[in-house]
Structures are given as structure tokens and as C-alpha cells.
Amino acid sequence: MSIFIKNDGQIQKMRVASKIVAETHQLMEKNIRPGIATKELNAIAEEYIRSQGAVPSFLGYKMTGEGFPAAICVSINEEVIHGIPSLRRLKNGDIVSIDIGAYIDKFHGDAARTYPVGNVLPDRQLLIDVTKQSFFEAMTYVRHGRHLHELSAAVENYVQRYGFTVVREFCGHGIGRKMHEDPQIPFYKQQSRGPRLQKGMVLAIEPMVTAGKADIRILDDNWTVVTKDGKCAAHYENTILVTDGEPDILTMV
């Protein structure tokens, strides 16, 4: 494992990329409504990212096979992550997870949010709220000198109190010059302590939570991850900097 500790100049570049991501999410929140096509949201996000001199981190990104075909990931209801924008229109009562990355001056920023569309059922809103709060539960343990397993356990412990489940096949990650760097960050209890957090580490912490079981499958497009039981999922992510005190959340404005 090789963890890239950022210096002050590199952190400043990541602040710029992360601010663009945060501002793009603000645009998404303003535009999410029943009837809008996910492809329209993608166009709005890409136009803004490029207007700031950045490029979308996800466009053309390769995990296996072909690169991702859009600027952002848009995942609806039972779609956990990596949903591909299309002509599909959001409906009242949907929940939609949007994952955004921006790359500028050789560094990335990355954040995801799950948004309600119109009026959603209370159980869906609870899933959104618990997923978001599980991120902040993890923040309690993001301190120089603490170990990674502490924040992993904090997420799962909080989510399970509400009868929800953490997705295990996907995890958070370090971020910097590359979108995905060491360390990998699972969101369930670990047997090992994991690496010690150090000042200057930048992490993308992103709980993915389902209302049902943790089992997932990947659709035939080779990207979209859905829950096997068809229950809804939510996603909340920020790019954060480990400091010698409170963590610095770079993708919040």
C-alpha cells in the first residue's frame, strides 16, 4: 500500500477541484424535479464543470472494459452507484443519487449526494438522512493518529440501528492525482486496524446504504450497480482532508 500524503500546494489544488464539485451539486439540487431527464442533469453538470476550467473525472473513466460514457453518475431508487444518464425522467417520489468528480490542475475532487424528487415516502427520506449522518459519524474518527477501522465500524454501527445495510463490494478511497488511490475504505467492521490516518491524507469517504439486504448485481451495461432485492439505496460522499484537528471537508461550500 502506498498512501500519497499531500503538501500544502497540492491540497490547495484539491480545494479548487472540490469546490467545483460542491458547486455542481448545488446546481443539481436546484434542477432536480419530477419530469427532468437524467441526461439533462448530466448536460447541466458537464457544462458547469467545463466552464470552471475543469473536466469531468468520470467521463471515459475505466474500471473494466469501456470507459464511463457520461460526466456524472445518476442512480435512481434501487440503483446504488454508477447509473448512466439517459432519457429516463425522474418521477415524484423517486430518490436519486448523483456522484460528481472534477479534475483540474492534475488533481481530482469527488462527492455524492442522494436527493429526494418531489414528495418522497418517509422511509425513503429516512434512508437518505441515515446515509448522510453515517458519514458524519465516521468523521468523529477522522483524526491524525486514529486507525481506519474505527471510521469503518462507525458507519456500519450507525446504519444498523435503523435496520439498514452497508454495501460491501464497493468502498471509499484515497484521492489526489488519481481518482482512486490507497487506502481503500470499507464501511463495515474490520478485523485488522487498517492504516493509521496521517495529516495530509485526502480521502473520499462514501457510505452506500440499502434499505434491504447488502447483495448487489451489475446490469448488462457493465456499470449500473443495483440491489438484488430491488430495495432503495442511498449514497453520500465527500472529499476530506485529515488535519491535526477536525477533518476538513473540501467538497462542502
C-alpha positions as CSV (number, residue, x, y, z in Angstrom):
1,M,0.0,0.0,0.0
2,S,1.3,3.4,-1.0
3,I,-0.5,6.4,0.6
4,F,0.1,9.7,-1.1
5,I,0.5,12.5,1.6
6,K,-0.3,15.9,0.1
7,N,1.7,19.0,0.7
8,D,0.1,22.5,1.1
9,G,0.3,23.3,-2.6
10,Q,-1.3,20.0,-3.6
11,I,-4.0,20.5,-1.1
12,Q,-4.8,23.9,-2.5
13,K,-5.3,22.4,-5.9
14,M,-7.6,19.8,-4.4
15,R,-9.6,22.6,-2.8
16,V,-10.2,24.1,-6.2
17,A,-11.3,20.8,-7.7
18,S,-13.5,20.0,-4.7
19,K,-15.2,23.5,-4.8
20,I,-16.2,22.9,-8.4
21,V,-17.7,19.6,-7.4
22,A,-19.6,21.2,-4.5
23,E,-20.9,24.0,-6.7
24,T,-22.1,21.5,-9.3
25,H,-24.0,19.7,-6.6
26,Q,-25.7,22.9,-5.8
27,L,-26.8,23.2,-9.4
28,M,-28.1,19.6,-9.3
29,E,-30.2,20.3,-6.2
30,K,-31.8,23.3,-8.0
31,N,-32.6,21.3,-11.1
32,I,-33.8,18.0,-9.7
33,R,-37.6,17.8,-10.2
34,P,-40.2,15.4,-11.5
35,G,-40.0,15.2,-15.3
36,I,-36.4,16.1,-15.8
37,A,-34.4,13.5,-17.8
38,T,-31.2,12.3,-16.2
39,K,-29.4,13.2,-19.4
40,E,-30.4,16.8,-18.9
41,L,-28.8,16.8,-15.4
42,N,-25.7,15.3,-16.9
43,A,-25.5,18.2,-19.5
44,I,-26.0,20.8,-16.8
45,A,-23.2,19.3,-14.7
46,E,-20.8,18.9,-17.5
47,E,-21.3,22.4,-18.8
48,Y,-20.6,23.9,-15.4
49,I,-17.6,21.8,-14.7
50,R,-16.0,22.8,-18.0
51,S,-17.0,26.4,-17.5
52,Q,-14.7,26.4,-14.5
53,G,-11.7,25.1,-16.5
54,A,-12.0,21.6,-15.2
55,V,-13.0,18.3,-16.9
56,P,-15.4,15.7,-15.5
57,S,-13.4,13.0,-13.7
58,F,-15.8,10.2,-14.6
59,L,-16.1,10.7,-18.4
60,G,-14.2,7.9,-20.0
61,Y,-13.1,6.5,-16.7
62,K,-12.2,2.8,-17.0
63,M,-12.8,0.1,-14.3
64,T,-13.2,-2.8,-16.7
65,G,-13.9,-2.6,-20.4
66,E,-15.2,0.6,-21.9
67,G,-14.9,3.9,-20.2
68,F,-17.8,5.5,-18.4
69,P,-20.0,7.2,-21.0
70,A,-21.1,10.3,-19.1
71,A,-19.9,13.2,-17.0
72,I,-21.7,12.2,-13.8
73,C,-23.3,9.1,-12.3
74,V,-27.1,9.3,-11.8
75,S,-28.6,6.3,-9.9
76,I,-32.3,6.1,-9.2
77,N,-34.1,4.2,-6.4
78,E,-32.6,0.6,-6.3
79,E,-29.6,1.8,-8.3
80,V,-26.7,2.0,-5.8
81,I,-24.0,3.7,-7.9
82,H,-22.7,4.2,-11.5
83,G,-26.0,4.8,-13.1
84,I,-25.7,6.1,-16.6
85,P,-27.6,9.2,-17.5
86,S,-30.3,8.6,-20.2
87,L,-33.7,9.8,-21.4
88,R,-35.3,8.4,-18.3
89,R,-37.2,11.0,-16.5
90,L,-37.3,11.4,-12.7
91,K,-40.7,10.8,-11.1
92,N,-42.3,12.2,-8.0
93,G,-41.3,10.0,-5.1
94,D,-38.0,8.8,-6.6
95,I,-34.7,9.2,-4.8
96,V,-31.7,9.9,-7.0
97,S,-28.0,9.6,-6.1
98,I,-25.7,11.8,-8.1
99,D,-21.9,11.3,-8.0
100,I,-19.7,14.0,-9.4
101,G,-15.9,14.3,-9.9
102,A,-13.9,17.2,-11.3
103,Y,-10.3,17.2,-12.5
104,I,-8.3,20.4,-12.7
105,D,-4.6,21.2,-12.5
106,K,-3.8,17.5,-12.2
107,F,-6.0,16.8,-9.1
108,H,-9.5,15.4,-8.5
109,G,-12.4,16.3,-6.2
110,D,-15.3,13.8,-5.7
111,A,-18.6,13.9,-3.9
112,A,-22.0,12.2,-4.0
113,R,-25.4,13.0,-2.6
114,T,-28.8,11.3,-2.7
115,Y,-31.7,13.7,-3.3
116,P,-35.5,13.3,-2.9
117,V,-37.6,14.0,-6.0
118,G,-40.7,15.9,-5.2
119,N,-42.6,14.3,-2.2
120,V,-41.0,11.1,-1.1
121,L,-42.2,8.5,1.4
122,P,-40.9,8.8,5.0
123,D,-38.9,5.6,4.8
124,R,-37.1,6.8,1.7
125,Q,-36.3,10.1,3.4
126,L,-35.1,8.3,6.4
127,L,-32.7,6.2,4.2
128,I,-31.3,9.4,2.8
129,D,-30.9,11.0,6.2
130,V,-29.3,8.0,7.8
131,T,-26.8,7.5,5.0
132,K,-25.8,11.2,5.3
133,Q,-25.5,11.0,9.0
134,S,-23.4,7.8,8.8
135,F,-20.8,9.9,7.0
136,F,-20.7,12.4,9.9
137,E,-20.5,9.5,12.4
138,A,-17.3,8.4,10.6
139,M,-15.9,12.0,10.8
140,T,-15.6,11.6,14.6
141,Y,-12.7,9.2,13.9
142,V,-11.0,11.0,11.1
143,R,-8.1,12.3,13.2
144,H,-4.4,12.2,12.8
145,G,-3.2,9.0,14.6
146,R,-6.5,7.2,14.6
147,H,-7.0,4.0,12.6
148,L,-9.1,3.4,9.5
149,H,-11.1,0.6,11.1
150,E,-12.6,3.0,13.6
151,L,-14.5,5.0,10.9
152,S,-15.5,1.9,9.0
153,A,-17.1,0.4,12.2
154,A,-18.8,3.8,13.0
155,V,-20.7,3.8,9.7
156,E,-22.0,0.2,10.0
157,N,-22.9,0.6,13.7
158,Y,-25.0,3.7,12.9
159,V,-26.7,2.3,9.8
160,Q,-27.7,-1.0,11.5
161,R,-29.5,0.9,14.3
162,Y,-32.1,1.8,11.7
163,G,-32.3,-1.6,10.1
164,F,-30.4,-0.6,7.0
165,T,-27.4,-2.4,5.5
166,V,-24.0,-1.2,4.1
167,V,-22.9,-2.3,0.6
168,R,-19.7,-4.3,1.0
169,E,-18.4,-4.8,-2.6
170,F,-17.6,-1.1,-3.1
171,C,-15.7,1.2,-0.8
172,G,-14.3,4.7,-0.3
173,H,-10.7,5.5,-1.3
174,G,-7.8,7.9,-1.2
175,I,-7.9,10.6,-3.9
176,G,-5.5,13.0,-5.4
177,R,-3.7,12.9,-8.7
178,K,-5.7,9.7,-9.4
179,M,-9.4,9.3,-8.7
180,H,-8.8,6.1,-6.8
181,E,-5.7,5.9,-4.6
182,D,-4.8,4.0,-1.5
183,P,-6.1,3.3,1.0
184,Q,-9.4,1.5,0.3
185,I,-12.0,2.4,2.9
186,P,-14.7,-0.2,3.6
187,F,-17.8,0.8,5.6
188,Y,-18.2,-2.3,7.8
189,K,-16.3,-3.6,10.8
190,Q,-12.8,-4.8,10.0
191,Q,-10.7,-7.4,11.8
192,S,-7.5,-5.5,11.1
193,R,-6.9,-2.0,12.4
194,G,-6.0,-0.7,8.9
195,P,-3.6,2.1,8.2
196,R,-3.1,4.9,10.7
197,L,-4.5,8.2,9.5
198,Q,-2.0,10.9,8.9
199,K,-2.2,14.7,8.5
200,G,-2.1,15.4,4.7
201,M,-4.1,12.3,3.7
202,V,-7.1,13.1,1.5
203,L,-9.9,10.6,1.4
204,A,-13.2,10.1,-0.4
205,I,-15.5,8.7,2.3
206,E,-18.7,7.5,0.8
207,P,-21.1,5.2,2.6
208,M,-23.5,3.3,0.3
209,V,-26.5,2.1,2.2
210,T,-29.5,-0.1,1.3
211,A,-33.0,-0.3,2.8
212,G,-32.8,-4.1,2.4
213,K,-30.0,-6.7,2.0
214,A,-26.5,-5.9,1.0
215,D,-26.5,-8.1,-2.1
216,I,-25.9,-6.2,-5.3
217,R,-25.6,-7.0,-9.0
218,I,-24.3,-5.2,-12.1
219,L,-26.6,-4.6,-15.0
220,D,-25.8,-5.5,-18.6
221,D,-24.4,-2.0,-19.3
222,N,-21.5,-3.2,-17.1
223,W,-21.7,-0.1,-14.9
224,T,-25.0,0.3,-13.1
225,V,-25.0,-1.4,-9.7
226,V,-28.4,-2.3,-8.3
227,T,-29.7,-4.0,-5.1
228,K,-30.6,-7.6,-5.8
229,D,-33.8,-7.3,-3.8
230,G,-34.9,-4.2,-5.5
231,K,-34.9,-2.1,-2.3
232,C,-33.8,1.5,-2.5
233,A,-30.2,2.6,-1.9
234,A,-28.6,5.9,-0.9
235,H,-25.1,7.3,-1.3
236,Y,-23.3,10.2,0.5
237,E,-19.7,11.2,-0.2
238,N,-17.2,14.0,0.4
239,T,-13.6,14.6,-0.2
240,I,-12.0,15.2,3.2
241,L,-8.6,16.3,4.4
242,V,-7.0,14.7,7.5
243,T,-5.5,17.5,9.6
244,D,-4.0,17.7,13.1
245,G,-7.5,18.6,14.4
246,E,-11.0,18.4,12.9
247,P,-11.2,16.9,9.4
248,D,-11.6,19.5,6.6
249,I,-14.5,18.6,4.3
250,L,-13.3,20.0,0.9
251,T,-16.5,19.3,-1.1
252,M,-18.9,21.4,1.1
253,V,-19.5,25.1,0.5
